[in-house]
Amino acid sequence: MGEYRNESLDAVLGAVADSTRRAILARLATGDARVTEVAGDFPISLNSVSKHVRMLERAGLVRREIRGRDHFLSLNAAPLAEAADWIDHYRGFWEDKLAALEEFVKGKHKTTGKRKRK
């Protein structure tokens, strides 16, 4: 497994741990938007949405561009790829374990005979 920057991975996983932040990312996946547009999608205050956006920015998942008085947000999905790679490493581990369990169960079933069906 390659080297992972722990702080970056921690920030990404922490950011996507919250459903509101995941919803913000989903919204930005459809295109760039003003902070106020994003906030309009949620039943929370603009201040609360801004706090979520700042956490996403710290994780590198959102970029902000200021044009005059407008703050435009865009998705930066690259940090999600690092998190996906990390998760995939462990997916392989569990797939191997589950395959071994399946073989074990099938082997036990063969040695104990066929089960009666109801």
PEGI-V344153 format. One record per residue. N is the residue number from 1. PSI is psi in radians with two decimals (NA if undefined). OMEGA is omega in degrees with one decimal (none if undefined). Layout:
# PEGI-V344153
n=N psi=PSI omega=OMEGA
n=N psi=PSI omega=OMEGA
This chain:
# PEGI-V344153
n=1 psi=2.44 omega=-178.4
n=2 psi=3.00 omega=177.8
n=3 psi=2.40 omega=177.1
n=4 psi=2.41 omega=174.9
n=5 psi=1.85 omega=-173.4
n=6 psi=-0.74 omega=-178.0
n=7 psi=-0.71 omega=179.3
n=8 psi=-0.81 omega=179.7
n=9 psi=-0.73 omega=177.1
n=10 psi=-0.76 omega=-179.0
n=11 psi=-0.74 omega=-179.7
n=12 psi=-0.85 omega=-178.9
n=13 psi=-0.65 omega=176.3
n=14 psi=-0.69 omega=-179.0
n=15 psi=-0.71 omega=-177.2
n=16 psi=0.01 omega=178.3
n=17 psi=-0.28 omega=-176.9
n=18 psi=2.32 omega=-176.7
n=19 psi=-0.59 omega=177.8
n=20 psi=-0.75 omega=179.4
n=21 psi=-0.65 omega=176.0
n=22 psi=-0.67 omega=178.6
n=23 psi=-0.64 omega=176.7
n=24 psi=-0.77 omega=177.7
n=25 psi=-0.74 omega=178.2
n=26 psi=-0.71 omega=178.2
n=27 psi=-0.77 omega=-178.4
n=28 psi=-0.34 omega=175.8
n=29 psi=-0.37 omega=178.4
n=30 psi=-0.21 omega=178.4
n=31 psi=2.83 omega=179.0
n=32 psi=2.67 omega=-179.4
n=33 psi=2.71 omega=172.4
n=34 psi=2.66 omega=177.4
n=35 psi=-0.73 omega=-178.4
n=36 psi=-0.59 omega=176.4
n=37 psi=-0.77 omega=178.5
n=38 psi=-0.78 omega=-178.8
n=39 psi=-0.56 omega=179.9
n=40 psi=-0.31 omega=-179.7
n=41 psi=-0.08 omega=-173.0
n=42 psi=2.57 omega=179.7
n=43 psi=0.61 omega=178.6
n=44 psi=2.94 omega=-176.1
n=45 psi=2.79 omega=175.7
n=46 psi=-0.67 omega=178.6
n=47 psi=-0.74 omega=179.1
n=48 psi=-0.75 omega=177.4
n=49 psi=-0.71 omega=179.0
n=50 psi=-0.67 omega=177.7
n=51 psi=-0.72 omega=176.9
n=52 psi=-0.74 omega=179.9
n=53 psi=-0.72 omega=179.0
n=54 psi=-0.66 omega=177.6
n=55 psi=-0.69 omega=176.8
n=56 psi=-0.65 omega=176.8
n=57 psi=-0.78 omega=179.6
n=58 psi=-0.55 omega=178.4
n=59 psi=-0.13 omega=179.8
n=60 psi=0.20 omega=-177.4
n=61 psi=-0.32 omega=-178.6
n=62 psi=2.43 omega=173.7
n=63 psi=2.53 omega=179.6
n=64 psi=2.33 omega=174.2
n=65 psi=2.24 omega=-179.1
n=66 psi=2.14 omega=176.1
n=67 psi=1.79 omega=-176.2
n=68 psi=-2.15 omega=179.5
n=69 psi=-0.13 omega=-176.6
n=70 psi=2.39 omega=176.0
n=71 psi=1.97 omega=-179.6
n=72 psi=2.38 omega=179.8
n=73 psi=2.51 omega=174.2
n=74 psi=2.64 omega=180.0
n=75 psi=2.38 omega=170.3
n=76 psi=1.71 omega=-173.6
n=77 psi=-0.12 omega=-176.7
n=78 psi=-0.78 omega=178.8
n=79 psi=-0.44 omega=176.9
n=80 psi=-0.51 omega=178.8
n=81 psi=-0.70 omega=177.7
n=82 psi=-0.77 omega=178.6
n=83 psi=-0.70 omega=178.6
n=84 psi=-0.70 omega=177.1
n=85 psi=-0.75 omega=179.8
n=86 psi=-0.78 omega=179.1
n=87 psi=-0.73 omega=179.4
n=88 psi=-0.63 omega=177.4
n=89 psi=-0.77 omega=-178.8
n=90 psi=-0.43 omega=174.6
n=91 psi=-0.77 omega=178.0
n=92 psi=-0.73 omega=177.3
n=93 psi=-0.88 omega=-177.1
n=94 psi=-0.59 omega=176.7
n=95 psi=-0.71 omega=177.0
n=96 psi=-0.77 omega=-179.7
n=97 psi=-0.74 omega=-179.8
n=98 psi=-0.62 omega=176.5
n=99 psi=-0.73 omega=178.1
n=100 psi=-0.70 omega=177.8
n=101 psi=-0.75 omega=179.0
n=102 psi=-0.78 omega=178.1
n=103 psi=-0.72 omega=178.5
n=104 psi=-0.82 omega=-178.7
n=105 psi=-0.75 omega=178.3
n=106 psi=-0.71 omega=178.5
n=107 psi=-0.73 omega=177.8
n=108 psi=-0.71 omega=-178.4
n=109 psi=-0.71 omega=179.4
n=110 psi=-0.64 omega=-177.3
n=111 psi=-0.38 omega=-179.4
n=112 psi=-0.06 omega=-179.4
n=113 psi=3.05 omega=-179.8
n=114 psi=2.49 omega=176.9
n=115 psi=2.58 omega=176.5
n=116 psi=2.44 omega=175.2
n=117 psi=2.54 omega=179.5
n=118 psi=NA omega=none
